[in-house]
Every structure is written in C-alpha cells, then in structure tokens.
C-alpha cells in the first residue's frame, strides 16, 4: 500500500529505505544511516552544471531545479536520505525583509533589524503558502521523483539563528555582538521578534511535512553563541514550542507524525536540555565527544553527527580510520551519522563518498559481531 502524508493531500510510492526514520525513532537498525548537511550543493560538479549562473534565491524558487539538485547526491552516493535544496533565510523574507544580495555576496537583507521599531514593520502572520509555496511544490515534486528510494528531509532555521542573520547581515562581514546585544538591550522587541519567527518556523515545517517531507531538522547554526543564560532564557523556549506545536498541528490536521531533529551548533552546554525538548534526535557538532554526549543526552533520544568537515580533506585511509573510531564511540543504535556541520565547498566528492561508504561498512561489521 502506498504511503501518504495525509488522507487527502498526496500519495507517494512506498519507502524502500527507512533506516533514518527507524534510527530517529529508536528502533533497531542493521547499519548506521548516514546523510550530510549541505549534501546538495556547490562541492558537486553536477550542481554547478545544473545551476549555472542562476542566482541562489532564484534557484530556490525553481521547483524543478530544486528537485534536480536535491536528488544529485542521492544518485552519486549511498546516502540514506535526501534533504530539500533550500535555505534558512527564506523565512525572514516571508515575514517582510527584502533581499539585497544572495548569501555570500554581501548583505543578504536590504533592511536589517536594527531597532525595536524595525520589528513592528514585519508581518507577524504571513501567508506562508503564498510566500513559500515554491518550497512545498519542490518537496512534493522531489518526493514523487525519488519514488521511495530514500526519505526526504525538510528543514528550517531556528529563531535565534534567523535573528542573528536579520540583525547582523552575517555574510556582509562581522558585526560582533550586535544580535546578542539586541536581546538584552531591547528584550520586549527581541521576544516579539522571536515569537514571530517561531510561529513562522512552525507553520513552515508543518507545510513541508504536508507537502511530503518525512523528517525535518531545525538548524540553530549560531546557538552556542548565546551561552547558557541567554540560550535557556530566549532560545530554548522557542525550540521547545516548535517541537511541541509541530507535533500538535500534525495530529490536528490528521497528518502522520515525522521525526524531528534539533541541531544547535556549539551549544555543548545545552545537550541535556535539548534531549528533553521534544525532539527525537539531537545533532552534534564535531567538538563534542560522542561518549560524553551520550551520557548527557540519555537513552531516550537518538544522536546525530559529528565528523569534522575538514576531515574530508584527509587521505582516504585517514577518513576510514576516523570514521571507524567515530562509529565505535557512538555505537550503531540510536545513531545517525553526519558531519559536524555542512560539507565544505572545496570538498572532493570522492572523499565524501569514502566517508559515507565507511559508515555503512563499519557499522555492519560491528552489528554482525554483536
């Protein structure tokens, strides 16, 4: 019987590889599933060929091209999931900021948030289906095109990380502390901004799931910058509300539940809190010791991570050795292998392939002797 994301929305081909979904739910897996953050992107020659000179945000708005870019790494590697090609910065656009440049080409936003009055000009209740419909169309198309080969990820940026970009225009150059200063200098406006973004993230994730996403991740790429006090006071409540409200909305809309992952880079101090925040999986960056993270997280969540992305520049033998050590430390159950952050743009795809294959090889070997 074909899977469906709801009784009356979409019907898709049966899933052939559910390793990641089982691992996320804490079910037994015969090998460790693996995918990598930014696996669809500029390190692949086929990505460059398909995208050409098309601007980044324009690429994100092209469902057919997004579908092609999303599936490219699935064709090249034995990854256990696809992740939709998109960007976390589309949510600030949906709530009212305007584009100045593509990411990496100077200021992303023409009208960053600098004062409390800037928050008031945002749309607190945008029509997300109208603003970001191209994402949902791309997800449905990609899910159908995958024909059940692997699950499809949706994702969103976490509220604080979005605030960081909206205030500091990160790729325009360093504006250290401006966003954190906003949180403490204008706490009322900051909480209003976080609430607007949290609502948008919840809706965006639900609509992605409705369109066909089978697992979702919340990226808090600057989470660790807050430190324990601000993270616990300002961001953690947002992350908790996202996990709880998404799951509640899925029940209300009679949609199948999907696993949820939270990845808060550099937030070592919050592993225990994140493990109890309603997510099925906690992602780890490369600076965390797997055994220490296991102790902090406990046995009720799956861990994801955490090979240092620069290891993809090591020799193939060194990659294999480091991968084997990582799998041994994490164990083969309640574990999803990944990098500790996104794959770097100059990475040799063949080296990444060695890493992916080694995850499967060594985890299968460990399971066979268990």
C-alpha positions as CSV (number, residue, x, y, z in Angstrom):
1,X,0.0,0.0,0.0
2,X,1.4,3.4,-0.9
3,X,2.4,5.8,1.8
4,X,0.6,9.1,2.1
5,X,1.3,12.3,4.0
6,X,-2.4,12.8,4.7
7,X,-5.7,11.2,3.7
8,X,-6.5,13.8,1.1
9,X,-3.3,15.6,0.1
10,X,-0.6,13.4,-1.5
11,X,0.0,9.8,-2.2
12,X,3.6,8.6,-2.8
13,X,5.5,5.5,-3.6
14,X,6.3,3.0,-0.8
15,X,9.6,3.8,1.0
16,X,12.4,1.4,0.2
17,X,15.0,2.6,2.8
18,X,13.6,3.7,6.2
19,X,16.9,3.4,8.1
20,X,17.0,7.0,9.2
21,X,13.4,7.0,10.2
22,X,13.9,3.9,12.3
23,X,17.1,5.2,13.9
24,X,15.4,8.5,14.7
25,X,12.5,6.6,16.4
26,X,15.0,4.5,18.4
27,X,14.2,1.3,16.5
28,X,16.8,-1.3,15.7
29,X,18.8,-0.8,12.5
30,X,21.1,-3.3,10.7
31,X,23.5,-0.5,9.9
32,X,24.0,3.2,10.8
33,X,22.2,5.5,8.4
34,X,24.1,8.5,7.0
35,X,23.4,11.8,5.3
36,X,25.4,15.0,5.4
37,X,24.4,18.6,5.9
38,X,24.6,20.6,2.7
39,X,24.9,17.4,0.7
40,X,23.2,19.1,-2.2
41,X,25.4,21.9,-3.2
42,X,28.4,23.6,-4.6
43,X,31.0,21.0,-3.9
44,X,29.4,18.8,-6.6
45,X,30.3,19.5,-10.3
46,X,26.9,18.4,-11.3
47,X,25.4,21.1,-9.1
48,X,27.5,23.8,-10.8
49,X,26.5,22.5,-14.2
50,X,22.8,22.4,-13.4
51,X,22.6,25.7,-11.6
52,X,24.9,27.6,-14.0
53,X,24.8,31.4,-13.4
54,X,21.3,31.4,-11.8
55,X,21.1,33.4,-8.6
56,X,20.8,31.5,-5.4
57,X,17.4,32.7,-4.2
58,X,16.1,32.4,-7.8
59,X,17.3,28.8,-7.8
60,X,15.4,28.2,-4.5
61,X,12.2,29.4,-6.3
62,X,12.6,27.0,-9.2
63,X,10.9,23.7,-8.1
64,X,12.2,21.6,-11.0
65,X,15.8,22.8,-10.5
66,X,15.5,22.3,-6.7
67,X,14.3,18.7,-7.4
68,X,17.3,18.0,-9.6
69,X,19.8,19.5,-7.1
70,X,18.2,17.6,-4.2
71,X,18.5,14.3,-5.9
72,X,22.0,14.7,-7.3
73,X,23.8,13.4,-4.2
74,X,21.3,10.5,-3.9
75,X,22.4,9.4,-7.4
76,X,26.1,9.8,-6.6
77,X,26.3,8.4,-3.0
78,X,24.7,5.7,-1.0
79,X,23.2,8.3,1.4
80,X,20.1,7.2,3.4
81,X,18.2,10.5,2.9
82,X,17.7,13.4,0.6
83,X,17.4,17.0,2.0
84,X,15.4,19.5,0.0
85,X,17.6,22.2,-1.6
86,X,16.5,25.4,0.1
87,X,17.8,28.0,2.6
88,X,17.0,29.0,6.2
89,X,16.9,32.7,5.1
90,X,13.6,32.4,3.2
91,X,11.7,32.8,6.4
92,X,12.9,36.4,7.1
93,X,11.8,37.1,3.5
94,X,8.4,35.6,4.2
95,X,7.9,37.9,7.3
96,X,8.8,41.0,5.4
97,X,12.6,41.6,4.9
98,X,13.8,42.3,1.4
99,X,16.7,40.8,-0.5
100,X,19.9,42.9,-1.1
101,X,22.1,40.0,-2.3
102,X,22.4,36.3,-2.4
103,X,24.2,34.7,0.6
104,X,27.9,35.1,0.4
105,X,27.7,38.1,-1.9
106,X,27.4,40.9,0.7
107,X,24.5,42.0,2.8
108,X,21.6,39.5,2.3
109,X,18.9,41.9,3.5
110,X,18.4,45.4,2.3
111,X,16.5,46.3,5.5
112,X,18.1,44.6,8.5
113,X,16.6,44.8,12.0
114,X,18.4,47.5,14.0
115,X,15.9,49.0,16.3
116,X,12.7,47.9,18.0
117,X,10.6,49.9,15.5
118,X,12.0,47.6,12.8
119,X,10.3,44.6,14.4
120,X,7.0,46.4,14.1
121,X,7.2,46.6,10.3
122,X,7.4,42.8,10.0
123,X,4.3,40.7,9.1
124,X,3.6,38.6,12.2
125,X,1.1,36.4,10.4
126,X,2.3,35.9,6.8
127,X,0.5,33.7,4.3
128,X,3.3,31.0,4.3
129,X,1.7,29.0,1.5
130,X,1.7,32.1,-0.7
131,X,5.2,33.3,0.3
132,X,7.0,30.0,0.3
133,X,4.8,27.9,-1.9
134,X,7.7,27.2,-4.2
135,X,9.3,25.2,-1.4
136,X,6.3,23.0,-0.8
137,X,5.9,22.5,-4.6
138,X,9.5,21.4,-4.8
139,X,9.1,19.0,-1.9
140,X,6.1,17.3,-3.5
141,X,7.9,17.0,-6.9
142,X,11.0,15.7,-5.3
143,X,9.2,13.2,-3.1
144,X,7.5,11.8,-6.2
145,X,10.7,11.8,-8.3
146,X,12.6,9.9,-5.5
147,X,10.0,7.1,-5.9
148,X,10.6,5.9,-2.4
149,X,14.3,5.4,-2.7
150,X,15.1,7.3,0.5
151,X,13.3,9.6,2.9
152,X,13.1,13.4,2.2
153,X,14.2,16.0,4.7
154,X,12.6,19.3,5.2
155,X,14.2,22.0,7.4
156,X,14.1,25.4,8.9
157,X,16.4,27.8,10.7
158,X,15.9,28.2,14.4
159,X,14.5,31.5,15.6
160,X,17.8,32.8,17.2
161,X,19.9,31.9,14.2
162,X,17.4,33.8,12.0
163,X,17.6,36.8,14.3
164,X,21.4,36.7,14.0
165,X,21.1,37.0,10.2
166,X,18.3,39.5,10.3
167,X,20.3,41.9,12.6
168,X,23.9,41.3,11.6
169,X,23.6,40.5,7.9
170,X,26.2,37.9,8.6
171,X,27.7,37.5,5.2
172,X,28.3,41.3,4.9
173,X,31.1,41.0,7.4
174,X,31.4,40.7,11.1
175,X,29.1,42.8,13.3
176,X,30.1,41.0,16.6
177,X,27.6,41.0,19.4
178,X,25.0,43.2,17.7
179,X,22.3,40.5,17.7
180,X,23.1,39.4,21.3
181,X,23.1,43.0,22.4
182,X,19.6,43.4,20.8
183,X,18.3,40.6,23.0
184,X,19.4,42.3,26.2
185,X,19.0,45.9,25.2
186,X,15.5,45.5,23.7
187,X,14.1,42.4,25.4
188,X,10.5,43.2,24.7
189,X,11.2,43.7,21.0
190,X,13.5,40.7,20.9
191,X,10.9,38.4,22.4
192,X,8.3,39.7,19.9
193,X,10.8,39.0,17.0
194,X,11.5,35.5,18.3
195,X,7.8,34.9,18.6
196,X,7.1,36.0,15.0
197,X,9.9,33.7,13.8
198,X,8.9,30.8,16.0
199,X,5.3,30.9,14.6
200,X,6.7,31.1,11.0
201,X,9.0,28.1,11.6
202,X,6.2,26.0,13.0
203,X,4.0,26.7,10.0
204,X,6.8,26.2,7.5
205,X,7.7,22.8,9.0
206,X,4.1,21.7,9.0
207,X,3.6,22.7,5.4
208,X,6.8,20.9,4.4
209,X,5.5,17.8,6.1
210,X,2.1,18.2,4.4
211,X,3.9,18.5,1.1
212,X,5.8,15.3,1.6
213,X,8.8,15.8,3.9
214,X,9.3,12.6,6.0
215,X,11.7,14.0,8.6
216,X,12.6,17.6,9.5
217,X,15.6,19.4,11.1
218,X,15.8,22.7,12.9
219,X,19.2,24.4,12.3
220,X,20.4,26.6,15.1
221,X,23.8,27.3,13.5
222,X,24.6,30.1,16.0
223,X,23.0,28.5,19.1
224,X,26.3,28.2,21.0
225,X,27.0,31.9,20.7
226,X,24.2,32.7,23.2
227,X,25.9,30.9,26.1
228,X,23.8,29.1,28.8
229,X,22.0,32.1,30.2
230,X,20.6,33.6,27.0
231,X,20.1,30.3,25.3
232,X,18.0,28.9,28.2
233,X,16.0,32.2,28.6
234,X,15.4,33.2,25.0
235,X,16.0,30.3,22.6
236,X,15.3,27.1,24.3
237,X,11.6,28.0,24.9
238,X,11.3,28.7,21.2
239,X,12.8,25.4,20.3
240,X,10.5,23.5,22.7
241,X,7.5,25.3,21.3
242,X,8.5,24.4,17.7
243,X,8.7,20.7,18.5
244,X,5.5,20.6,20.6
245,X,3.4,22.8,18.2
246,X,4.5,21.0,15.1
247,X,3.5,17.6,16.6
248,X,0.3,19.0,17.8
249,X,-0.6,20.5,14.4
250,X,0.2,17.2,12.7
251,X,-2.4,15.5,15.0
252,X,-4.9,18.2,14.4
253,X,-4.5,18.0,10.6
254,X,-4.5,14.2,10.7
255,X,-1.0,14.0,9.3
256,X,1.4,11.2,10.0
257,X,4.0,12.1,12.7
258,X,7.6,12.5,11.4
259,X,10.8,12.5,13.4
260,X,12.3,15.9,14.3
261,X,15.9,16.8,14.7
262,X,17.4,19.8,16.5
263,X,21.0,20.9,15.7
264,X,22.4,23.7,17.9
265,X,26.0,24.2,16.8
266,X,28.5,24.9,19.7
267,X,25.7,24.5,22.3
268,X,27.6,21.9,24.3
269,X,26.1,23.3,27.5
270,X,22.6,22.5,26.3
271,X,22.8,18.9,25.2
272,X,20.8,17.7,28.2
273,X,18.2,20.4,27.8
274,X,17.9,19.7,24.1
275,X,17.5,16.0,24.7
276,X,14.4,16.9,26.8
277,X,13.0,19.5,24.5
278,X,10.6,17.3,22.5
279,X,12.9,16.3,19.5
280,X,13.6,12.8,18.5
281,X,17.2,13.5,17.5
282,X,19.9,15.8,18.8
283,X,22.5,16.8,16.3
284,X,26.1,17.4,17.5
285,X,28.9,19.4,16.0
286,X,32.4,18.0,15.7
287,X,33.7,19.4,19.0
288,X,31.6,17.1,21.2
289,X,32.9,13.8,22.5
290,X,30.4,11.1,21.5
291,X,30.6,9.2,24.8
292,X,30.1,12.4,26.8
293,X,27.2,13.4,24.6
294,X,25.6,10.0,25.2
295,X,25.8,10.5,29.0
296,X,24.3,13.9,28.8
297,X,21.5,13.1,26.4
298,X,20.4,9.8,28.0
299,X,18.9,6.9,26.3
300,X,15.6,8.3,25.0
301,X,16.9,10.3,22.1
302,X,19.0,9.5,19.0
303,X,22.2,11.3,18.4
304,X,23.4,12.6,15.0
305,X,26.9,13.7,13.9
306,X,29.6,14.5,14.1
307,X,32.7,14.1,11.9
308,X,34.7,17.3,11.5
309,X,34.0,18.5,7.9
310,X,37.7,19.2,7.4
311,X,38.4,15.5,7.7
312,X,37.1,15.2,4.2
313,X,40.4,16.8,3.1
314,X,42.5,14.0,4.8
315,X,43.6,10.9,2.9
316,X,41.1,8.3,2.1
317,X,42.7,5.9,4.6
318,X,42.6,8.6,7.3
319,X,39.0,9.2,6.6
320,X,38.2,5.5,7.0
321,X,40.2,5.3,10.3
322,X,38.5,8.3,11.8
323,X,35.1,7.0,10.6
324,X,35.6,3.6,12.3
325,X,36.6,5.3,15.5
326,X,33.5,7.6,15.4
327,X,31.1,4.7,14.9
328,X,32.7,2.7,17.7
329,X,32.3,5.6,20.1
330,X,28.7,6.4,19.1
331,X,27.6,2.8,18.8
332,X,25.4,1.5,16.0
333,X,22.0,2.0,17.5
334,X,20.1,5.3,18.1
335,X,22.6,6.9,15.9
336,X,22.6,8.8,12.6
337,X,25.9,9.6,11.1
338,X,26.6,13.0,9.6
339,X,29.2,15.7,9.6
340,X,29.5,18.1,12.5
341,X,28.4,20.9,10.2
342,X,27.9,21.3,6.5
343,X,30.1,19.8,3.8
344,X,32.7,22.4,2.7
345,X,32.6,23.8,-0.8
346,X,36.1,22.6,-1.8
347,X,35.5,19.0,-0.7
348,X,36.4,16.3,-3.1
349,X,33.2,14.3,-3.7
350,X,35.2,11.1,-3.8
351,X,36.4,11.7,-0.3
352,X,32.9,12.3,1.0
353,X,31.9,9.0,-0.7
354,X,34.6,7.2,1.2
355,X,33.2,8.5,4.4
356,X,29.6,7.5,3.6
357,X,30.6,4.0,2.5
358,X,32.8,3.6,5.6
359,X,29.8,4.4,7.8
360,X,27.9,1.5,6.3
361,X,30.8,-0.9,6.2
362,X,32.0,-0.5,9.8
363,X,28.5,-0.4,11.3
364,X,27.5,-3.5,9.5
365,X,30.7,-5.2,10.7
366,X,30.1,-4.2,14.3
367,X,26.4,-5.3,14.1
368,X,27.5,-8.7,12.7
369,X,29.6,-9.4,15.7
370,X,27.3,-8.1,18.3
